[in-house]
Amino acid sequence: MKRFLIILWALSATVPVLAQHEGHGVKKAPPEAAQPTTGPQLGHDMDVDRERRGEQDSLDPHAAHDLGAMQDQEGAQSEAPPPPAAFSGPAHAADTLFNPEEMAEAREELRAEQGDARTYLVLADRFETRTRSGDENYLWDVQGWYGGDIHRLWLKTEGDGGLGDSPDGAELQVLYSRAILPFFNIQSGIRHDLSPDPERSHLVVGLQGLVPYLFELDAATFLSDEGDLTGRLEGEFDLQITQRLILQPRVELNIAAQDVPELRIGSGVSSAEAGFRLRYTIRREFAPYLGVAWERKFGETGDFARAAGEDAGGWEAVLGARAWF
């Protein structure tokens, strides 16, 4: 019994000493560094953290409701109209600090210089010669405008004929143009045919503009002083091969509501033209071109042409220039 008590006393004295010297010779990492950066243990610890956060969030069941209510309140405030007091001040706050008459003059000058400028453009879209079956012809298609962004005065003229002869057909249009969309203008005015005989005058209503990133469009209806109703649709597209080399497909369609024998026009689709022009831009204002064009007269219009000893249609080689200033 005495020996057993001696052993217990020795053990009780040895355990505290071992506890004091724990880690001597063994390097123990701190608790944070001991956590693995990858592996299944990390995923387990992250799940535990999320569960703990979920438990903490669940302690306040109204937290999510309050947050949603705050967001709804902020959205309602942003959509609400401004209070009436926002419109109680002067139309121009600067008038309260400076002479209102001088400020009115300054605003008018700014409007005139920035939004009411008068500009102009003259464009010879087609000025060319055509060769078909040994016959040489010429053609012009010129238009120009003067005005601002909304209201403009347009002049258009086009015609054709045999090289060295007077024009077989020539017309002049004087139009008022108003912008109705960022890329389109509605036009109305008068067209007068200088040839062929008999001369005619027409009322014109049309639409001209640019279908964004596609093609330029020019559509018009004509009501003559004899009551003849006709229409014309033109479209062209610039395909930029290089910075200077441009291929332009072009189509034109002429329609008549009735026969006009004195002008050798039949009802329906009277004529059509399609072609390609390849132009090279020497300067931005001047670009010569060459190409091919196909035209055809249909129905009674073709019969009128053949009766006069003309071809109803065919291919033509085209050489010309496009210019503007």
Sine and cosine of phi, psi and omega as CSV:
sin_phi,cos_phi,sin_psi,cos_psi,sin_omega,cos_omega
0.00,0.00,-0.66,0.75,0.02,-1.00
-0.90,0.44,-0.61,0.79,0.02,-1.00
-0.92,0.40,-0.64,0.77,-0.02,-1.00
-0.90,0.43,-0.62,0.78,0.02,-1.00
-0.92,0.39,-0.59,0.81,0.01,-1.00
-0.90,0.44,-0.64,0.77,-0.01,-1.00
-0.91,0.42,-0.68,0.74,0.01,-1.00
-0.89,0.45,-0.65,0.76,0.01,-1.00
-0.90,0.43,-0.63,0.78,-0.01,-1.00
-0.91,0.42,-0.66,0.76,0.01,-1.00
-0.92,0.40,-0.66,0.75,-0.02,-1.00
-0.91,0.42,-0.47,0.88,0.02,-1.00
-0.99,0.13,-0.43,0.90,-0.08,-1.00
-0.99,0.12,-0.59,0.81,-0.08,-1.00
-0.86,0.51,-0.72,0.70,0.03,-1.00
-0.88,0.47,-0.58,0.81,0.00,-1.00
-0.91,0.42,-0.67,0.74,0.03,-1.00
-0.90,0.43,-0.59,0.81,0.01,-1.00
-0.92,0.39,-0.59,0.80,0.01,-1.00
-0.93,0.36,-0.53,0.85,-0.05,-1.00
-0.98,-0.17,0.33,0.94,0.01,-1.00
-0.93,0.37,0.72,-0.69,0.01,-1.00
0.99,-0.10,-0.21,0.98,0.06,-1.00
-0.92,0.40,0.89,-0.46,-0.02,-1.00
1.00,-0.01,-0.17,0.99,0.04,-1.00
-0.80,-0.59,0.85,-0.52,-0.05,-1.00
-1.00,0.04,0.86,-0.51,-0.05,-1.00
-0.95,-0.32,0.81,-0.58,-0.04,-1.00
-0.96,0.27,0.50,-0.86,0.08,-1.00
-0.90,0.43,0.35,-0.94,-0.08,-1.00
-0.84,0.54,-0.64,0.77,-0.04,-1.00
-0.92,0.39,-0.68,0.73,-0.04,-1.00
-0.94,0.34,-0.39,0.92,-0.04,-1.00
-0.96,0.28,-0.25,0.97,-0.02,-1.00
-0.95,0.30,0.73,-0.68,0.01,-1.00
-0.94,0.34,0.56,-0.83,0.02,-1.00
-1.00,0.05,-0.35,0.94,0.05,-1.00
-0.63,-0.77,0.17,-0.99,0.09,-1.00
0.97,-0.23,0.06,-1.00,-0.08,-1.00
-0.91,0.43,-0.49,0.87,-0.01,-1.00
-0.89,0.45,-0.62,0.79,-0.01,-1.00
-0.89,0.45,-0.70,0.71,0.03,-1.00
-0.88,0.48,-0.63,0.78,0.02,-1.00
-0.89,0.46,-0.71,0.70,0.00,-1.00
-0.90,0.44,-0.62,0.78,0.02,-1.00
-0.91,0.42,-0.64,0.77,0.05,-1.00
-0.89,0.46,-0.64,0.77,0.03,-1.00
-0.89,0.45,-0.68,0.74,0.02,-1.00
-0.88,0.47,-0.68,0.73,0.00,-1.00
-0.90,0.44,-0.64,0.77,0.03,-1.00
-0.89,0.46,-0.65,0.76,0.02,-1.00
-0.89,0.45,-0.67,0.74,0.01,-1.00
-0.91,0.41,-0.61,0.79,0.05,-1.00
-0.88,0.47,-0.63,0.78,0.05,-1.00
-0.90,0.43,-0.64,0.77,0.00,-1.00
-0.92,0.39,-0.65,0.76,0.01,-1.00
-0.91,0.42,-0.57,0.82,-0.04,-1.00
-0.94,0.33,-0.25,0.97,0.04,-1.00
-0.91,0.41,-0.45,0.89,0.00,-1.00
-0.88,-0.48,1.00,-0.02,-0.08,-1.00
-0.92,0.39,-0.26,0.97,-0.03,-1.00
-1.00,-0.07,-0.01,1.00,-0.09,-1.00
-0.89,0.45,-0.76,0.65,-0.03,-1.00
-0.91,0.42,-0.63,0.77,0.02,-1.00
-0.88,0.47,-0.69,0.72,0.00,-1.00
-0.90,0.43,-0.64,0.77,0.01,-1.00
-0.90,0.44,-0.69,0.72,0.03,-1.00
-0.89,0.45,-0.62,0.78,0.02,-1.00
-0.90,0.43,-0.64,0.77,0.03,-1.00
-0.90,0.44,-0.66,0.75,0.01,-1.00
-0.91,0.42,-0.67,0.74,0.03,-1.00
-0.90,0.45,-0.61,0.79,0.00,-1.00
-0.92,0.40,-0.67,0.74,0.02,-1.00
-0.90,0.43,-0.65,0.76,0.03,-1.00
-0.90,0.44,-0.65,0.76,0.02,-1.00
-0.90,0.44,-0.62,0.78,0.02,-1.00
-0.92,0.40,-0.61,0.79,-0.01,-1.00
-0.94,0.33,-0.48,0.87,-0.01,-1.00
-1.00,0.02,-0.23,0.97,-0.03,-1.00
-0.94,0.34,0.57,-0.82,0.03,-1.00
-0.92,0.39,0.36,-0.93,0.02,-1.00
-0.90,0.43,0.48,-0.88,-0.01,-1.00
-0.92,0.38,0.40,-0.92,-0.01,-1.00
-0.84,0.54,-0.49,0.87,-0.01,-1.00
-0.90,0.45,-0.37,0.93,-0.01,-1.00
-0.92,0.40,-0.37,0.93,-0.02,-1.00
-0.96,-0.27,0.17,0.99,-0.05,-1.00
-0.99,0.11,-0.26,0.97,-0.03,-1.00
-0.99,0.13,-0.04,-1.00,0.01,-1.00
-0.94,0.34,0.38,-0.92,0.01,-1.00
-0.90,0.43,-0.54,0.84,0.02,-1.00
-0.79,-0.61,0.95,-0.32,-0.09,-1.00
-0.89,0.46,-0.48,0.88,-0.02,-1.00
-0.90,0.43,-0.38,0.93,0.00,-1.00
-0.91,0.41,-0.33,0.94,0.02,-1.00
-0.98,0.19,-0.28,0.96,-0.03,-1.00
-0.94,-0.34,-0.45,0.89,-0.05,-1.00
-0.82,-0.58,0.15,-0.99,-0.01,-1.00
-0.88,0.47,0.87,-0.50,-0.04,-1.00
-0.85,0.52,-0.59,0.81,-0.01,-1.00
-0.92,0.39,-0.65,0.76,0.03,-1.00
-0.92,0.40,-0.62,0.79,0.02,-1.00
-0.92,0.39,-0.59,0.81,0.05,-1.00
-0.90,0.44,-0.66,0.75,0.05,-1.00
-0.90,0.44,-0.64,0.77,0.01,-1.00
-0.91,0.41,-0.65,0.76,0.03,-1.00
-0.91,0.41,-0.63,0.78,0.03,-1.00
-0.92,0.40,-0.63,0.78,0.05,-1.00
-0.90,0.43,-0.65,0.76,0.04,-1.00
-0.90,0.43,-0.67,0.74,0.02,-1.00
-0.89,0.45,-0.67,0.74,-0.02,-1.00
-0.92,0.39,-0.61,0.79,-0.05,-1.00
-0.99,0.16,-0.53,0.85,-0.10,-0.99
-0.97,-0.22,-0.48,0.88,-0.09,-1.00
-0.77,-0.64,0.02,1.00,-0.05,-1.00
-0.72,-0.69,0.53,0.85,-0.02,-1.00
-0.96,0.30,0.55,-0.83,0.05,-1.00
-0.98,-0.20,0.83,-0.56,0.00,-1.00
-0.76,-0.65,0.07,-1.00,0.00,-1.00
-0.49,-0.87,0.28,-0.96,0.06,-1.00
-0.46,-0.89,0.69,-0.73,0.15,-0.99
-0.84,-0.54,0.84,-0.54,-0.08,-1.00
-0.80,-0.60,0.87,-0.49,0.18,-0.98
-1.00,-0.05,1.00,0.01,-0.09,-1.00
-0.93,0.37,-0.64,0.77,0.06,-1.00
-0.68,-0.73,0.82,-0.57,0.11,-0.99
-0.62,-0.79,0.99,-0.13,-0.29,-0.96
-0.54,-0.84,0.27,-0.96,0.18,-0.98
-0.92,-0.39,0.49,-0.87,-0.04,-1.00
-0.76,-0.65,0.61,-0.79,0.00,-1.00
-0.80,-0.60,0.81,-0.59,0.05,-1.00
-0.55,-0.84,0.86,-0.52,0.03,-1.00
0.81,0.59,0.64,0.76,0.04,-1.00
0.99,0.11,-0.18,0.98,0.03,-1.00
-1.00,-0.02,0.67,-0.74,0.01,-1.00
-0.92,-0.39,0.74,-0.67,0.00,-1.00
-0.77,-0.64,0.21,-0.98,0.06,-1.00
-0.78,-0.62,0.36,-0.93,0.00,-1.00
-0.47,-0.88,0.61,-0.79,0.13,-0.99
-0.73,-0.68,0.51,-0.86,0.05,-1.00
-0.53,-0.85,0.99,-0.17,-0.11,-0.99
-0.82,-0.57,0.64,-0.77,0.06,-1.00
-0.55,-0.84,0.41,-0.91,0.01,-1.00
-0.40,-0.92,0.33,-0.94,0.01,-1.00
-0.57,-0.82,0.36,-0.93,0.08,-1.00
-0.63,-0.78,0.71,-0.70,0.04,-1.00
0.46,-0.89,-0.35,-0.93,-0.04,-1.00
-0.96,-0.28,-0.40,-0.92,-0.03,-1.00
-0.96,0.28,-0.48,0.88,-0.10,-0.99
-0.97,-0.24,-0.76,0.65,-0.10,-0.99
-0.93,-0.37,0.72,-0.69,0.00,-1.00
-0.57,-0.82,0.44,-0.90,0.16,-0.99
-0.96,-0.26,0.82,-0.57,-0.03,-1.00
-0.94,-0.35,0.61,-0.79,0.18,-0.98
-0.82,-0.57,0.75,-0.66,0.02,-1.00
-0.73,-0.68,0.66,-0.75,0.09,-1.00
-0.58,-0.81,0.62,-0.78,0.08,-1.00
-0.43,-0.90,0.37,-0.93,-0.01,-1.00
-0.02,-1.00,0.11,-0.99,0.01,-1.00
-0.42,-0.91,0.20,-0.98,0.02,-1.00
0.04,-1.00,0.07,-1.00,0.05,-1.00
-0.97,0.24,0.61,-0.79,-0.03,-1.00
-0.86,0.50,0.82,-0.57,-0.03,-1.00
1.00,-0.01,-0.10,1.00,0.00,-1.00
-0.93,-0.38,0.20,-0.98,0.08,-1.00
-0.95,0.33,0.36,-0.93,-0.07,-1.00
-0.89,0.46,0.64,-0.76,0.14,-0.99
-0.97,0.23,-0.49,0.87,0.05,-1.00
-0.49,-0.87,0.68,-0.73,0.01,-1.00
-0.46,-0.89,0.64,-0.76,-0.01,-1.00
-0.60,-0.80,0.37,-0.93,0.04,-1.00
-0.68,-0.73,0.76,-0.65,0.03,-1.00
-0.87,-0.48,0.69,-0.73,0.12,-0.99
-0.86,-0.52,0.89,-0.46,-0.19,-0.98
-0.76,-0.65,0.54,-0.84,0.23,-0.97
-0.99,-0.15,0.74,-0.68,-0.06,-1.00
-0.84,-0.54,0.71,-0.71,0.05,-1.00
-0.75,-0.66,0.74,-0.68,0.02,-1.00
-0.95,0.32,0.77,-0.63,0.05,-1.00
-0.90,-0.43,-0.34,0.94,0.06,-1.00
-0.60,-0.80,0.28,-0.96,-0.01,-1.00
-0.83,0.56,-0.46,0.89,-0.07,-1.00
-0.88,-0.47,0.08,1.00,-0.10,-1.00
-0.69,-0.72,0.57,-0.82,0.05,-1.00
-0.82,-0.57,0.62,-0.78,0.16,-0.99
-0.99,-0.14,0.66,-0.75,-0.13,-0.99
-0.78,-0.63,0.55,-0.83,0.07,-1.00
-0.48,-0.88,0.48,-0.88,-0.01,-1.00
0.24,-0.97,-0.59,-0.81,-0.12,-0.99
-0.78,-0.62,0.63,-0.78,0.13,-0.99
-0.85,-0.53,0.70,-0.71,0.05,-1.00
-0.82,-0.58,0.79,-0.61,0.04,-1.00
-1.00,0.02,0.89,-0.46,0.02,-1.00
-0.98,0.19,-0.44,0.90,0.09,-1.00
-0.37,-0.93,0.41,-0.91,0.07,1.00
-0.99,0.15,0.11,-0.99,0.10,-1.00
-0.97,0.24,0.60,-0.80,-0.01,1.00
-0.99,0.17,0.51,-0.86,0.03,-1.00
-0.93,0.37,0.57,-0.82,-0.01,-1.00
-0.74,-0.68,0.47,-0.88,0.15,-0.99
-0.88,-0.48,0.53,-0.85,-0.11,-0.99
-0.70,-0.72,0.55,-0.83,0.28,-0.96
-0.99,0.10,0.63,-0.78,-0.11,-0.99
-0.83,-0.56,0.72,-0.70,0.20,-0.98
-0.71,-0.70,0.82,-0.58,-0.08,-1.00
-0.52,-0.86,0.08,-1.00,0.02,-1.00
-0.70,-0.71,0.78,-0.63,-0.01,-1.00
-0.69,-0.72,0.66,-0.75,0.02,-1.00
0.09,-1.00,-0.25,-0.97,-0.06,-1.00
-0.83,-0.56,0.88,-0.48,0.17,-0.99
-0.95,0.30,0.90,-0.44,-0.19,-0.98
-0.77,0.64,0.81,-0.59,0.07,-1.00
0.90,0.43,0.22,0.98,-0.02,-1.00
-0.86,-0.51,-1.00,0.06,-0.12,-0.99
-0.53,-0.85,0.35,-0.94,0.09,-1.00
-1.00,0.08,0.67,-0.75,-0.10,-0.99
-0.80,-0.60,0.69,-0.72,0.06,-1.00
-0.65,-0.76,0.95,-0.32,-0.02,-1.00
-0.83,-0.56,0.68,-0.73,-0.04,-1.00
-0.48,-0.88,0.51,-0.86,0.15,-0.99
-0.90,-0.44,0.55,-0.84,-0.08,-1.00
-0.77,-0.63,0.76,-0.65,0.09,-1.00
-0.89,-0.46,0.93,-0.37,-0.10,-0.99
-0.98,0.20,0.20,-0.98,0.04,-1.00
-0.95,0.32,-0.12,0.99,0.10,-0.99
-0.98,-0.18,0.06,1.00,0.03,-1.00
1.00,0.04,0.19,0.98,0.01,-1.00
-0.99,0.13,0.73,-0.68,-0.02,-1.00
-0.93,-0.36,0.85,-0.53,0.03,-1.00
-0.73,-0.69,0.20,-0.98,0.01,-1.00
-0.54,-0.84,0.35,-0.94,-0.01,-1.00
-0.59,-0.81,0.66,-0.75,0.03,-1.00
-0.75,-0.66,0.82,-0.57,0.01,-1.00
-0.80,-0.60,0.63,-0.78,0.06,-1.00
-0.55,-0.83,0.64,-0.77,0.02,-1.00
-0.54,-0.84,0.41,-0.91,-0.09,-1.00
-0.62,-0.78,0.74,-0.67,0.02,-1.00
-0.99,-0.10,0.91,-0.42,0.05,-1.00
-0.98,-0.21,0.95,-0.31,-0.11,-0.99
-0.99,0.13,0.96,-0.29,0.02,-1.00
-0.98,0.19,-0.74,0.67,0.15,-0.99
-0.74,-0.68,-0.11,-0.99,0.03,-1.00
-0.90,0.43,-0.44,0.90,-0.06,-1.00
-0.91,-0.41,-0.41,0.91,-0.08,-1.00
-0.99,-0.15,0.85,-0.52,-0.11,-0.99
-0.74,-0.67,0.74,-0.67,0.08,-1.00
-0.97,-0.24,0.80,-0.60,-0.06,-1.00
-0.86,-0.50,0.97,-0.25,0.21,-0.98
-0.97,0.26,0.56,-0.83,-0.03,-1.00
-0.54,-0.84,0.64,-0.76,0.06,-1.00
-0.73,-0.68,0.49,-0.87,0.05,-1.00
-0.59,-0.81,0.67,-0.74,-0.04,-1.00
-0.72,-0.69,0.77,-0.64,0.03,-1.00
-0.90,-0.44,0.70,-0.72,-0.08,-1.00
-0.75,-0.66,0.58,-0.81,0.06,-1.00
-0.76,-0.66,0.63,-0.78,-0.01,-1.00
-0.99,0.12,-0.25,0.97,-0.03,-1.00
-0.41,-0.91,0.21,-0.98,0.08,-1.00
-0.96,0.29,0.66,-0.75,0.11,-0.99
-0.80,-0.61,0.99,0.14,-0.13,-0.99
-0.86,0.50,-0.59,0.81,-0.04,-1.00
-0.91,0.41,-0.37,0.93,0.07,-1.00
-0.96,-0.28,0.11,0.99,0.03,-1.00
0.85,0.52,0.71,0.70,0.02,-1.00
-0.86,-0.51,0.76,-0.65,0.07,-1.00
-0.98,-0.20,0.31,-0.95,-0.03,-1.00
-0.95,0.30,0.32,-0.95,-0.02,-1.00
1.00,0.07,-0.45,-0.89,0.05,-1.00
-0.97,0.26,0.96,-0.29,-0.10,-0.99
-0.99,0.13,-0.62,0.79,0.00,-1.00
-0.36,-0.93,0.34,-0.94,0.02,-1.00
-0.54,-0.84,0.44,-0.90,0.03,-1.00
-0.58,-0.82,0.62,-0.78,0.07,-1.00
-0.60,-0.80,0.57,-0.82,-0.01,-1.00
-0.19,-0.98,0.09,-1.00,0.02,-1.00
-0.75,-0.66,0.67,-0.74,0.07,-1.00
-0.77,-0.63,0.79,-0.62,0.02,-1.00
-0.95,-0.30,0.92,-0.40,-0.07,-1.00
-0.89,-0.46,0.46,-0.89,0.01,-1.00
-0.87,-0.50,0.83,-0.56,-0.08,-1.00
-1.00,0.10,0.98,-0.20,0.09,-1.00
-0.95,0.30,-0.73,0.68,0.18,-0.98
-0.74,-0.68,0.27,-0.96,0.01,-1.00
-0.86,0.52,-0.49,0.87,-0.06,-1.00
-1.00,-0.01,-0.10,1.00,-0.08,-1.00
-0.54,-0.84,0.77,-0.63,-0.02,-1.00
-0.52,-0.85,0.95,-0.32,0.12,-0.99
-0.95,0.30,0.40,-0.92,-0.02,-1.00
-0.51,-0.86,0.30,-0.95,0.16,-0.99
-0.65,-0.76,0.35,-0.94,-0.04,-1.00
0.01,-1.00,-0.25,-0.97,0.04,-1.00
-0.73,-0.68,0.47,-0.88,0.02,-1.00
-0.62,-0.78,0.61,-0.80,0.07,-1.00
-0.86,-0.52,0.76,-0.65,0.04,-1.00
-0.74,-0.68,0.44,-0.90,-0.05,-1.00
-0.49,-0.87,0.68,-0.73,0.11,-0.99
-0.97,-0.24,0.75,-0.66,-0.14,-0.99
-0.94,-0.35,0.36,-0.93,0.14,-0.99
0.83,0.56,-0.70,-0.71,-0.01,-1.00
-0.89,0.46,-0.51,0.86,0.03,-1.00
-0.89,0.45,-0.67,0.74,0.07,-1.00
-0.90,0.43,-0.61,0.79,0.03,-1.00
-0.91,0.42,-0.65,0.76,0.04,-1.00
-0.88,0.47,-0.66,0.75,-0.01,-1.00
-0.91,0.41,-0.70,0.71,0.00,-1.00
-0.92,0.39,-0.57,0.82,0.04,-1.00
-0.91,0.41,-0.45,0.89,0.03,-1.00
-1.00,0.00,0.13,0.99,0.02,-1.00
0.99,0.16,0.35,0.94,0.00,-1.00
-0.95,-0.30,0.33,-0.95,0.10,-1.00
-0.98,0.22,0.56,-0.83,0.05,-1.00
-0.99,0.17,-0.18,0.98,0.04,-1.00
0.28,-0.96,0.06,-1.00,0.01,-1.00
0.37,-0.93,-0.08,-1.00,0.00,-1.00
-1.00,-0.02,0.54,-0.84,0.03,-1.00
-0.70,-0.72,0.58,-0.82,0.15,-0.99
-1.00,0.01,0.66,-0.75,-0.14,-0.99
-0.85,-0.53,0.69,-0.73,0.09,-1.00
-0.64,-0.77,0.81,-0.58,-0.05,-1.00
-0.24,-0.97,-0.32,-0.95,-0.02,-1.00
-0.51,-0.86,0.51,-0.86,0.09,-1.00
-0.89,-0.45,0.74,-0.68,-0.05,-1.00
-0.56,-0.83,0.41,-0.91,0.07,-1.00
-0.45,-0.89,0.38,-0.92,0.11,-0.99
-0.42,-0.91,0.00,0.00,0.00,0.00
